[in-house]
Amino acid sequence: MQNKPRKIKTSGEPNRGQPLKIKAKRVIANSIHSPSPSPRPRHKDEDSHPVSNSPRSHRNFSHPSPSAKPTEDSDLIYGRHPVLSALESQRELNRIWVTPRLRYDPRFHHLILQAKDNGTVIDEVEPKRLDQITNGANHQGIAAQIAPYSYIELSDLIEQAKSVTDPVIVVADGITDPHNLGAIIRTAEAIGAQGLVIPQRRASGITSTVVKVAAGALENFTVARVVNLSRALEELKEAGFWIYGTAAAGSEPLHTVKFSGPIVLVIGSEGEGLSMLTQRSCDVLVSIPLLGKTPSLNASVAAGMALYEIYRQRSLNTVYLDKLPKPL
């Protein structure tokens, strides 16, 4: 009997015992050419599977101390690209510290003047002062104190996402590491997802570290923060989305799943993976087979691989007009 490839789990995820079997309730379409999966009949043993029981229709700051070290939850961002992205998107900034040389750089000068007109305090300082403010970080001549992040309502995120064909929303189930969350946001925005949903408790919010790691992606990417993640997933289902969760106990290898229609991709936390309650809210659990000796993947890496597979499949159905043969 051949050994089966090992399944993915996010770092530190415990062994959950027997995999969850979902063969009796496949919800994916038979072909990626179908616009969205069809409703399927309920099974009497469905309560043992990771699917919602509700029926649904066809799914068409204050100023930081200059000498204090910035914490993960501080409101300080630094570096040319993060601050430039915040300025270009007219993000609300309380204060900017900038060197004289960079202040008059053509890329920054007009935007800094615009920020000043909007009420931002501009401090022209020497590099040594920025070293103190950022505790010796690689500030590249500029730092800024950002106003608290403005989250979007879930209903508004759904409305925005459904303005495009076959939208994708990412859900982070308890990601506590802001570096991981920032990397997930950067990848999701770059590949083309429409937004992110995070829980309010036991998870990282949008801190300055997340903003910096996301490297400007948050200026073009919306985030909703919800009190009850399971309820949010049910709301997404009612809006026509199909829920795919990444889990070590998933019985469907990622590359065998046919993704179509509006999709929600749920990524588990670094230590625990997907909670059992979240798994039960998913329509399909998927896993990435691992053939090497490394037992797991980082949560942001797993998110990137799953998102790429979704868009790889969709690109096969996309007709690029500039690639069509020209008539003779």
N, C-alpha and C positions, 0 to 999 in steps of 0.2 A: 504494500500500500504506500503510495507516495506521500511524502510529508507535505502538508499544506504550508504556504508562506505565512509568516507571522503577520499579525495585524498591527496597525498603527495605534499608538496611544500617545497623548501628550505627556510631557516629562513628568515622571513620578506617579502616573495614574496607576492605582492599585488594580490587581487582578479581580475582575468582577465575576469570576466563575464561568458558568456555562454561557455561551453567546446567546443573544436574543435572536430567536428564529422569526423571520418575517416572510417566509416563502408563501404563506397562505394569504398574504395581503399585499402583494406587490402593487405599488401605486404608480410606478413609472410607465411611460408609454412604450409600446412595442417598437416604435420607430422614432428616431429623433426628428422625423419629418412631420409627426403630428403636432399641431399647435399646442396642445395641452392634454394631460391625461384625462381619461373618462372616469366618471363616478363608478365606484365598484360596490357590489353588495357587501353587507356586513357579514362577519362570520361569528358563530356562537362562541368561539374561543378567542375572540379579538381582544378581550380585556387583558390577555397575557402578552400582547404585542405592543410595540412602541407607537401606538396610533391613538389619536384623539377619539373619544367616544361620541363627540357632538357631530351630527350630520351637517353637511355643507354642500352647496351646489357646485356645479362644474366650475373649475378654477380658471376661467378665462385668464478788591484785595487791599490791603494796606501796603505801604512802601517797605521793601525789604531792607534789613540792616546792611550797610555797605560792606561790612567785614564778615558778615555771616555767610556760611556755606549754603548755597541754594539747596533746598530739600526737594524730594520727589513731588511734593504738593505745593511748592512755591509758585509764584506767579511771574517768574523771571524766565524770559527766553533770550538766547544770544546766538550769535553767528549770522553771517550775511544772508544766507538763503532763508532761514526761518523768519527773520525780521523783515526782509524784503517781501516775502509772501504775505505777511501780516499787513504790511503797508499797502501793497497792491490791492488787497481785498478790502481795504479800509476797516480792518479789524480795530476795535476800540482798544487803544493803548493809553495807559495812564502817564507813562514817562518813558523817554528814550535817552540813553546815554550813548554818545557817539564821539569818535575822535574827529578833530578838525579836518583831517585828510579825507575821511570817508563821508563826512557831512556834505561836502561839496562834490562828491563823486556824481557824475551825471545820472547814474542809476538810482541814487538815493535823494539828491537835493530837492527835486520837485515834490517827491512823496513826503519828505520830512516837513517841508513847508505846508503841505496840505494837512498833515497830521497836526501840526501846530495850530492851524486855523480851526481844527476840530476840537481843540482843547488839550492836546497832549503837551506835557512839559518836555522841552528839549534841553538836555544838559550836554554841553560840549566839554569833553573831559580828555585827559591824557590816557594813554594805554595802561599806565600803572594803576590809575583809578578803576578802570574796567577790570584789571586783574583782581583788585580787592572786591569789587562788586560780585564777580563771578567765581571768586575763590580760585583764581588761576586757571579757569577753563579756557578752551580755545574760542574766545569771543569774536575774533576777527575784526575787532574795532567797533563793535556795536552790540548793545543789549537793550531790552525793553521790558517794561512791566506791563503785563497784559491784564485786561479786565476779565472777570470770571467768564468762563465759556457759556454761551447761550445754547442750551439743548433745544432740539425741535420736538414737538409733540409727535407721538407715534402715528396718529391719524394723518398729520401733515406729511410725514415721511412716506407713508403708504400712497397718499395722493400724488406726491412728487414722483415716486418710483413708477407708478402705473401710467405716467405720461409717456413712458418709452415702451417699446415692444419687448416682452419677455425680460422684465427687470430682475435684478439679483440684489437681495439685501443680506448682509452678514449679521449674525447674532453672536456676541461673545458671552459665553456662559461663565461668568466669574473669573475673568482674566485679571489677576491682581498685579502683575508686573507691568508697569507703564511702558517699558521698552518693548515688550511683546505687543501690547495694545497699539502703540505707535506704529510698529512694523506691520501689523495687520491692516491698519488704516491706510498706510502708504501703498501696500500691495493692492488692497481692494479698490482704491481710487484709481491707481494706475491701470488696472486691468479693465475697469469699467463698471464696477458695482455702484448701486445708487445710494447706499447709505449703510449705517451701522446701528444696532440696538445693543445697549448694555444695561445690566441691572443696577439699581441704585445702591444696593448693599453688597458687602463682601466682594467688591470688584473695584478696580481702578477707574477713576473718572478721567476727564480730559485735563490733565495737569500740564505744566510747562514742559516736563520731560516727554510726555506723549506728543505735544506739539512739535518739539524739536526732532524727535525720532521720525515723526510723520513727514518731516522735511517739506512743509508747505501743502501737503495733501488736504489738511483740514480746512483750508480756505476754499476748497471746491467739493467738500464732502460733508454731508450732514449726519449728525449723531442724535439719536433719541435715547433718553434714559428713563427706564420704567421701574415701577415699584415691584410688580409681579411679572416675572419672565414667562411663566407658564400661561398666564392670561394674555400676555402680549403675543405669544405664539398662536393662541387660539384666535386672536383678532386678525393676525396675518392670514390664518387659514380661511377665515370668513371672507377676507378680501381677495381670495383666489390664489394665494401662494401655497406651494407644496414645500414641506419642511424636510430638509436633509441634514442629519446630524453626523459628525465624525466621531467615531467611538471604536475602541479596541475590540469591543464585543460585536461590532457590526458584521452582518453576514453577507454583505454585498461589497466585493472589491470595487474601488472607485472607478476603475477603467471599464467595468462591465455595466455600470448604471447609465441609462439613457436620460440625460437631463433635457427637459423641455418645459416651456411655459414659465410663469412667474415662480421664482425660486428663493427660498430662504436657506442659507448655509449656516449651521450652528457649529461653533468651535468651542471645545471644552477647555476648562481651566488647566493651568500648568500642573497642578498637583493631583487634582481629583478627576479630571476629564469631565464628561457630561454627567450631571446629576441624574439619578434614576427618574426623577420627576420630569426633567427635560427630555430624557430618552423616550418616555411614554408619550410626550407631545410631538415626537418626530414621526413622519410618515415612513421614512427609510433611514436606516443607519448604514453608513458607508465607512470603509476602512482602506488604508493604503498598505498593500502587502510589502513587508520588509524582508529582504533576502540576506542582508548582512548581519553582523553580530550586534549592532547597535539596536537596543530594544525599543526605542521610541524616537519621535521627532519633536522638535520645538513646536509650540502651538502656532506661532506665526508662520513657520515653514509649512506645516500641515495645511494651514489656511491658504497659503499661496499655491500649493500643489492642487488642492481641490478647486480653487477658483480658476486656475489655468485649465484644468480638465473641462470645466463647464464651458468656458469660452472657446476651447479647442474644438469641442463637439459642435458648438454653434457656428463656428467659422466654416465648418464643412458644408453647412446649409446656406451659407452666404454667397451670393453671386456678386462678384466685383466687376463692375461695368468696364473698368479700364483694363481688365484681364481678358475680356472676351476677344475672340479673334476678329479682326477687322474684315468687313466684307470686301471681296475682290472687285 
